[in-house]
Amino acid sequence: MPMSRDLLRLADAVLLPGFEGATPPDWLRRRLGEGLSGVVLFSRNITNVPQVAELTAALRAENPAVLVGTDEESGEVTRLEVATGSSRPGNYALGVVDDTELTELLARDLGRDLAAAGITIDFAPSADVNSNPDNPVIGLRAFGAEPKLVARHTRAFVRGLQAAGVAACAKHFPGHGDTSVDSHHGVPVVGGAIEEALAPFAAAIEEGVRAVMTGHLLVPSHDPNTPATLSHKVLTGLLRNELGFDGMIVTDGIEMAAVSGAYGIGGASARAIAAGADAICIGGEHADEATAIHVRDTIAAAVADGLLPEERLADAARRVRELSAWTVSARAEARAEARAEPRADSARTSRSDSAVTLTRGSGAHNAATGTAGASAGLDGSGHGASTGLDSDGYGGGSGLDGSGYGAGLDGDGHGAGAGLDGDGRGAGVAEPVAGEEIGLSAARRALRITRRSAAPALPITRPAQVIELAPEMNLAIDKGTPWGVGDPLSRLLPGTAVARLTAGEAGGPVLESLLQKARERPLVIVVRDVHRYAWQGEALRHLLSARPDAVVVEMGLPARTDLGSVHIATYGSARVCGQAAAEAITGTL
């Protein structure tokens, strides 16, 4: 059936496609002029902020109200800083610090950088409650494992980001934290009641979040047959009617197998709009004009065939326009405020308030330099309760509580930390951060250090051998994003040797060779989510059986804190997390 130009234009108004390259292709410019509502930027489109600003200016020349979105969560999932690694830690580190003023300031600082690049909507924060420590796709992207903690930091992040004139987008509704399947590859199922998972989204809505991103999840308590992105019961019944959200609902990448597997990209898009979504995110894997045309035409055909009410499509397009209008006015207001007030609250200049401070005293800093502190794995003197090896070859103590998290973790699943007070912050004299980036300050404050050996393992003052065990990351994390401790430690200790091993490379002969090279050197072993990867666990056991004096740095979620003579949990692998760990190792924190 022939479709009218108006109908095609209406379908275009709900699409957010991706594209290839660092400049907008001709087809995208043309489509923006014809009614396309916006675009999504991926790592492949980004070199640096000035380049992105030039790119978005070209897009705005075709459509002044264009929505420009990206996944800039900070931490592991970064787009703006994919070439260098993020200058800000991710959500879990912020949850560990548990200072909502810090979270708000960091988000506002991030929002200003995004606004300077011409990005108008950030698909962040992740409002998921990471209640399953084996979650393969959320993990460090969540603020934590406790709903109230996640809710208060979600609110703070939304508040800070939108104060900078950039729309926030809480994701992945109705909560991806209690899953064990990556929706890039299959359909995760959220079992049981979801009230706790909804709490952060309710908080974001109350805070005025402008957008919510759907999760490609099956939620049997509300719809046992259809993933949330395609479910009228979840999007309209739950999100719109029960929670009262009136902003723009955008899908997660519609190419993901959890939704496109059964219906194709176009079919899933039409069903999502019918269910209550307002915008379709595409282009992560299919970033060509043909895909964008196919999705547009399939949505229009669904209207022509009576499968999608035209009124629903028009309502979706209206919500997209309203968000576009908000971003235009919000950016103007933020620019006016920035001109009126110096950027003093971003911690790029000296600060004296306690919200952004580097704690120095009996906390992580003193643990690094050898001062006694109360922590899991420490006896009353501050020495390790056991320096030998237990039956699994790691070291004394299982370090696991009933939940599978480390015994050195508090009720939120965060590290109790050496020398920390009851709320998980450092107990000691707080000194203001002067001239330091807010992100590095946050990363330092998030460190949790457990010293287990009576021998003075830290600080390390001579060249070390660093062995980094590198698992394959999920698709949300760009494979080229720099991470690790080896590089920053090499800058602090010139002559440090660094070896990075993947699953296929960490066999016995390679490890023995590295141990030989490290015979006269301090050894630092860096892992990421070691509890989730059997090969990392085996390699770590091998190394620690030969070198129980090694320092272990966990840059993922620490299921155990009783590994090595000193265990350092960074709660993230962002560039600043590696820098903070290197400073702790060398006593320069």
C-alpha positions in Angstrom: 0.0 0.0 0.0 1.4 3.5 -0.9 2.3 5.6 2.1 1.9 9.3 2.2 4.8 11.7 2.6 3.3 12.9 5.9 3.1 9.4 7.3 6.8 8.7 6.4 7.8 12.0 7.9 5.9 11.1 11.1 7.8 7.8 11.2 11.1 9.6 10.7 10.3 11.8 13.7 10.7 8.9 16.1 14.0 7.6 14.8 17.5 8.1 16.3 19.8 6.3 13.9 23.6 6.0 14.0 26.1 6.5 11.2 29.6 5.8 10.2 32.5 8.3 10.4 33.5 11.5 12.2 31.4 13.8 9.9 27.8 13.4 9.0 27.2 11.6 5.7 25.1 13.2 3.0 22.1 10.9 3.5 21.9 11.9 7.2 22.1 15.6 6.4 19.3 15.2 3.8 17.1 13.1 6.2 17.5 15.7 9.0 16.2 18.3 6.7 13.3 16.1 5.8 12.1 15.5 9.3 14.5 13.0 11.0 14.4 13.9 14.7 17.9 13.1 15.8 21.0 10.8 15.9 23.0 8.7 18.2 26.8 9.0 18.4 28.9 6.0 19.0 32.7 5.7 19.6 33.3 5.4 15.9 32.0 9.0 15.5 34.1 10.6 18.2 37.7 11.7 18.2 37.7 14.6 20.7 35.4 17.3 22.0 36.3 19.9 19.3 35.6 17.4 16.5 32.3 16.4 18.1 31.3 20.0 18.5 32.0 20.6 14.8 30.0 17.4 13.9 27.0 18.5 16.0 27.1 22.0 14.5 26.8 20.4 11.1 23.8 18.4 12.2 22.2 21.5 13.8 22.7 23.4 10.5 20.2 20.9 8.9 17.8 20.7 11.9 18.3 23.3 14.7 16.3 21.2 17.2 18.1 17.9 16.4 18.4 15.5 19.3 22.0 14.3 19.6 22.4 11.4 22.0 25.2 9.2 23.3 26.0 6.6 26.0 28.3 8.6 28.2 27.9 7.0 31.6 31.5 7.8 32.7 33.6 5.0 33.9 33.7 1.9 31.7 31.0 3.1 29.3 32.4 6.2 27.8 32.1 7.6 24.3 33.4 11.1 24.7 36.7 9.8 26.2 36.9 6.4 24.5 40.4 7.2 23.2 41.9 8.0 26.6 39.7 6.3 29.1 37.3 8.2 31.3 38.4 11.0 33.5 35.6 10.1 35.9 34.9 6.9 37.7 31.7 5.0 37.0 28.5 4.7 39.1 29.6 2.0 41.4 32.6 4.0 42.6 30.3 6.9 43.3 28.0 4.6 45.3 30.9 3.3 47.3 31.8 6.9 48.3 28.1 7.5 48.9 28.3 11.3 48.7 25.3 12.5 46.7 26.8 16.0 46.4 29.8 14.5 44.8 27.6 12.6 42.4 25.7 15.7 41.5 28.8 17.7 40.9 30.4 15.1 38.8 27.3 14.7 36.7 27.1 18.5 36.2 30.7 18.6 35.2 30.0 15.8 32.7 27.0 17.6 31.4 29.0 20.7 30.7 31.5 18.7 28.7 28.6 17.1 26.8 26.9 20.4 26.2 30.2 21.9 24.9 30.3 19.1 22.4 26.8 19.7 21.3 25.3 16.6 22.8 21.7 17.2 24.0 20.7 13.9 25.6 22.9 11.5 27.6 21.7 7.9 27.9 22.6 7.9 31.6 22.4 7.2 34.4 22.0 3.4 34.8 19.3 3.2 37.4 19.6 -0.5 37.7 20.0 -2.2 41.1 22.9 -4.7 40.7 21.4 -7.3 43.0 23.0 -10.1 41.1 26.8 -10.1 41.4 27.1 -12.3 38.4 25.3 -9.8 36.1 27.2 -9.8 32.8 26.1 -6.4 31.5 25.4 -4.1 34.5 27.9 -4.6 37.3 29.9 -1.4 37.8 27.5 0.6 35.7 25.0 0.5 38.7 25.4 2.7 41.7 25.2 -0.4 43.9 23.2 -3.3 45.1 20.9 -1.6 47.5 17.7 0.1 46.1 17.7 3.2 48.4 21.4 3.9 47.6 20.8 3.6 43.9 17.7 5.8 44.1 19.5 8.7 45.9 22.4 8.7 43.5 20.2 8.3 40.5 18.4 11.5 41.6 21.7 13.3 42.2 23.0 12.3 38.7 19.8 13.4 37.0 19.8 16.7 38.9 23.4 17.5 38.0 23.3 16.5 34.3 20.1 18.4 33.6 21.4 21.5 35.4 24.0 21.6 32.7 21.3 21.7 30.0 21.6 18.0 28.9 18.7 15.7 29.2 19.2 12.7 31.4 17.8 9.3 30.6 17.3 6.7 33.3 17.9 3.1 32.2 17.2 0.2 31.7 13.5 0.2 32.7 12.2 -1.7 34.6 15.6 -2.7 35.9 18.4 -4.9 34.4 20.2 -5.5 37.7 18.8 -8.9 38.7 19.6 -10.7 35.5 22.3 -13.2 34.4 21.9 -12.9 30.6 23.2 -10.1 28.4 20.3 -8.7 26.3 22.7 -8.1 23.4 22.6 -11.8 22.9 19.5 -13.2 24.5 16.4 -12.4 26.6 17.0 -11.8 30.3 14.3 -12.8 32.7 13.6 -10.8 35.8 12.0 -13.2 38.3 9.8 -12.4 41.2 8.6 -9.0 42.4 10.2 -5.9 40.9 9.2 -3.2 43.4 12.8 -2.7 44.7 14.1 -2.4 41.1 11.5 0.2 40.3 12.5 2.5 43.2 15.4 4.3 41.4 13.2 4.9 38.4 10.4 6.3 40.6 13.1 8.6 42.2 14.3 9.8 38.8 10.7 10.6 37.7 10.1 12.5 40.8 13.4 14.4 40.1 12.1 15.4 36.7 14.2 13.1 34.4 13.4 13.9 30.8 13.8 10.5 29.3 13.7 6.8 30.3 15.3 4.0 28.3 13.7 0.6 28.1 15.4 -2.6 28.9 15.0 -5.6 26.6 13.9 -7.8 29.6 11.1 -10.3 30.2 9.3 -9.4 33.4 6.8 -12.2 34.1 5.2 -10.4 37.0 3.8 -7.9 34.6 4.0 -9.5 31.1 5.1 -13.2 30.9 5.2 -13.2 27.1 6.7 -10.0 25.8 10.0 -8.2 26.5 9.5 -4.9 28.3 10.5 -2.8 25.2 7.6 -4.4 23.3 5.2 -4.6 26.2 2.2 -2.3 26.4 1.6 -3.6 30.0 5.1 -2.5 31.0 5.6 0.7 29.1 2.1 2.2 29.1 0.5 0.3 32.1 3.5 0.5 34.5 5.8 3.3 33.4 3.1 5.8 32.1 0.1 5.0 34.2 1.4 3.7 37.5 4.7 5.6 37.8 3.3 8.7 36.1 6.2 9.3 33.7 5.2 11.9 31.0 8.6 12.3 29.2 10.2 10.6 26.3 10.5 6.8 26.3 13.4 5.6 24.2 14.4 2.0 23.4 17.7 0.5 24.0 19.5 -0.5 20.8 16.7 -2.1 18.8 19.1 -4.4 17.0 19.8 -6.3 20.2 18.8 -10.0 19.9 16.4 -9.9 22.8 13.9 -7.9 20.7 15.0 -8.1 17.1 15.6 -11.9 17.1 11.9 -12.7 16.8 10.6 -9.7 14.8 13.5 -8.2 13.0 14.7 -4.6 13.4 11.8 -3.0 11.7 9.1 -5.2 13.3 10.6 -4.7 16.8 10.6 -0.9 16.2 6.9 -0.8 15.2 5.9 -3.0 18.1 7.9 -0.8 20.5 6.1 2.3 19.4 2.7 0.5 19.7 3.7 -0.5 23.2 4.4 3.1 24.3 7.9 3.9 23.3 8.5 7.3 21.6 11.9 7.0 20.0 13.8 4.1 18.5 17.6 3.9 19.0 19.3 2.2 16.1 22.7 2.1 14.5 24.9 0.3 17.0 25.4 -2.5 14.5 23.5 -1.3 11.5 24.5 2.3 10.8 23.5 2.8 7.1 20.8 4.6 5.4 19.1 1.4 4.2 18.5 0.3 7.8 17.1 3.7 8.7 14.8 3.6 5.7 13.7 0.1 6.4 12.7 0.9 10.0 10.9 4.1 8.9 9.0 2.2 6.2 8.1 -0.7 8.5 6.7 1.7 11.1 4.7 3.5 8.5 3.4 0.2 7.0 2.3 -0.8 10.5 0.1 2.3 10.6 -1.2 1.7 7.1 -2.0 -1.9 7.9 -3.8 -1.0 11.1 -1.3 -2.6 13.5 -0.1 0.7 14.9 -2.6 3.5 15.5 -1.6 6.7 13.8 -2.6 8.6 17.0 0.0 6.6 18.9 2.7 7.4 16.4 1.7 11.1 16.4 1.9 11.1 20.2 5.4 9.6 20.1 6.5 12.2 17.7 5.1 14.9 19.9 7.0 13.7 22.9 10.3 13.7 20.9 9.6 17.3 19.7 8.9 18.4 23.3 12.2 17.0 24.5 14.0 18.6 21.6 12.4 22.0 22.5 13.5 21.4 26.2 17.1 20.8 25.2 17.2 24.0 23.2 15.9 26.2 26.0 17.9 24.3 28.7 21.1 24.7 26.8 20.5 28.4 26.5 19.7 28.7 30.2 22.8 26.7 31.1 25.0 28.9 28.9 23.6 32.0 30.5 24.3 30.7 34.0 27.8 29.6 33.0 28.6 33.2 31.8 27.2 34.6 35.1 29.0 32.2 37.4 32.6 30.9 37.2 32.9 27.1 37.0 34.0 26.9 40.6 31.8 24.0 41.6 33.3 21.6 39.1 36.5 21.0 41.2 38.6 22.1 38.3 39.6 25.0 40.6 40.2 25.0 44.3 37.4 23.9 46.6 36.9 24.2 50.3 33.6 22.5 50.9 33.5 18.9 52.2 31.4 17.5 49.4 34.5 17.1 47.2 37.4 16.2 49.4 40.2 13.7 49.4 40.2 12.0 52.7 43.6 11.6 54.3 43.9 9.9 57.6 43.2 6.4 58.8 41.5 5.3 55.6 42.8 4.1 52.2 45.7 6.5 52.2 47.2 5.2 55.5 46.5 1.6 54.5 48.7 2.2 51.5 51.5 3.6 53.6 51.3 1.0 56.3 49.3 2.5 59.1 47.1 0.1 61.0 43.4 0.1 60.2 40.3 -2.0 60.9 39.3 -4.0 57.9 38.3 -7.5 56.8 41.4 -9.6 56.9 43.1 -7.5 59.5 43.6 -8.3 63.1 43.6 -5.8 65.9 47.1 -4.6 65.2 46.4 -3.9 61.5 48.4 -6.9 60.4 47.0 -9.7 58.3 45.2 -12.4 60.2 46.8 -15.0 58.0 49.7 -14.8 55.5 49.6 -18.4 54.4 47.7 -20.0 51.6 44.3 -21.7 52.1 43.1 -24.9 50.4 42.1 -23.0 47.2 45.6 -21.6 46.8 44.6 -17.9 47.2 45.3 -17.0 50.8 43.9 -17.4 54.3 40.2 -16.9 54.7 37.4 -17.4 52.3 36.4 -13.8 52.4 32.8 -14.7 51.3 29.7 -13.9 53.2 26.3 -15.6 52.6 25.5 -13.4 49.6 28.7 -14.3 47.7 30.2 -10.9 48.2 33.4 -10.4 50.1 33.4 -10.5 53.9 35.0 -7.0 53.8 31.8 -5.6 52.2 29.0 -3.8 54.0 25.3 -4.4 53.6 25.2 -2.5 50.3 27.7 -4.8 48.8 30.3 -2.0 49.0 33.7 -2.3 50.6 33.8 -1.6 54.3 37.4 -0.6 53.7 40.4 -0.1 55.9 40.0 2.7 58.4 36.5 3.7 57.2 33.7 5.0 59.3 30.2 3.6 59.5 28.9 5.2 56.3 31.8 3.8 54.2 33.7 7.1 53.9 37.2 7.6 55.1 37.5 8.3 58.8 40.1 11.0 59.3 40.8 14.6 58.7 39.4 15.8 55.4 41.4 18.1 53.3 40.0 20.1 50.4 41.0 19.1 46.9 42.9 21.9 45.3 43.4 22.1 41.5 42.4 18.4 41.0 39.8 17.0 38.7 36.6 16.0 40.4 36.8 12.6 38.7 40.2 11.8 40.1 39.2 13.0 43.5 36.1 10.6 43.4 38.3 7.7 42.3 40.7 8.2 45.2 37.8 8.4 47.6 36.4 5.1 46.2 39.5 3.0 46.9 39.1 0.3 49.4 42.4 -1.3 50.6 42.8 -4.4 52.7 46.2 -5.1 54.1 46.7 -8.7 55.1 50.4 -9.2 55.5 52.6 -8.3 58.5 55.3 -7.4 56.1 55.3 -3.8 54.8 54.1 -4.5 51.2 53.3 -0.9 50.5 54.5 1.5 49.3 56.3 0.1 46.4 59.2 2.4 45.5 61.1 0.5 42.8 60.1 -0.8 39.3 57.5 -3.6 39.5 56.2 -6.3 37.3 52.5 -5.8 36.5 50.4 -8.6 35.2 46.9 -7.6 34.0 44.3 -10.2 33.3 42.0 -8.9 30.6 38.6 -10.6 30.2 36.3 -10.0 27.2 33.9 -7.1 28.0 30.3 -6.8 27.1 29.2 -4.9 24.0 28.3 -1.8 26.0 32.0 -1.2 26.7 34.1 -0.3 23.7 36.9 -2.8 23.3 39.4 0.0 22.6 38.9 1.8 25.9 42.2 2.1 27.8 42.2 0.6 31.3 44.6 -0.8 33.8 47.2 0.0 36.5 50.3 -0.8 34.4 50.4 2.5 32.5 50.0 4.9 35.4 52.3 2.9 37.6 55.0 3.0 34.9 54.8 6.7 34.9 55.2 6.8 38.7 57.9 4.0 38.7 59.9 4.2 35.4 61.2 0.8 34.4 58.0 -1.0 35.5 57.2 -4.0 33.2 53.6 -4.6 32.1 52.2 -7.8 30.7 48.5 -8.0 29.7 47.0 -11.5 29.2 43.7 -12.7 27.8 42.0 -16.0 28.5 43.9 -17.8 25.8 47.3 -16.4 26.9 47.2 -17.0 30.7 48.5 -20.6 30.7 51.0 -22.1 33.0 54.2 -21.6 30.9 53.4 -17.9 30.3 52.7 -17.3 33.9 55.9 -19.1 35.0 57.9 -17.0 32.5 56.5 -13.9 34.0 57.2 -15.1 37.5 60.8 -15.6 36.6 61.0 -12.1 35.2 59.4 -10.8 38.4 61.8 -12.7 40.7 63.6 -9.6 41.9 60.7 -7.2 41.5 57.5 -6.4 43.4 54.5 -8.1 41.7 51.2 -6.4 41.1 48.3 -8.5 39.7 45.4 -6.7 38.1 42.0 -8.4 37.6 38.5 -7.5 36.5 35.6 -9.3 38.0 37.7 -12.3 38.8 34.8 -14.1 40.4 33.0 -14.3 37.0 35.9 -15.8 35.0 37.3 -19.2 35.9 40.4 -18.6 33.9 41.2 -15.4 35.8 40.7 -17.3 39.1 43.0 -20.1 38.0 45.7 -17.7 36.8 45.5 -15.7 40.1 45.8 -18.9 42.2 48.9 -19.9 40.1 50.6 -16.5 40.6 49.7 -16.2 44.3 50.9 -19.7 45.1 54.3 -18.6 44.0 54.1 -14.9 45.2 51.8 -14.5 48.2 53.5 -11.1 48.7 51.8 -9.8 45.5 49.5 -6.8 45.5 46.1 -7.6 43.9 44.1 -4.8 42.3 40.5 -5.7 41.5 39.1 -3.2 38.9 35.7 -4.9 38.8 33.4 -5.9 41.6 35.4 -7.5 44.5 33.8 -10.7 45.5 36.7 -11.3 47.8 39.1 -9.0 49.5 41.4 -11.6 51.0 43.7 -12.0 48.0 47.3 -11.1 48.0 49.3 -9.4 50.7 47.4 -6.2 49.9 44.0 -6.1 48.1 43.0 -2.9 46.4 39.4 -2.5 45.2 38.9 0.4 42.7 35.3 -0.3 41.9 36.0 0.6 38.3 38.5 0.5 35.5 38.3 4.0 34.3 41.6 5.8 33.7 41.3 7.7 36.9 40.7 4.5 38.8 44.0 3.1 37.6 45.7 6.4 38.5 44.3 6.3 42.0 45.4 2.7 42.5 48.9 3.5 41.2 49.1 6.4 43.7 48.0 4.1 46.5 50.6 1.5 45.5 53.4 4.0 45.4 52.3 5.9 48.6 51.8 9.1 46.6 48.0 9.3 47.1 
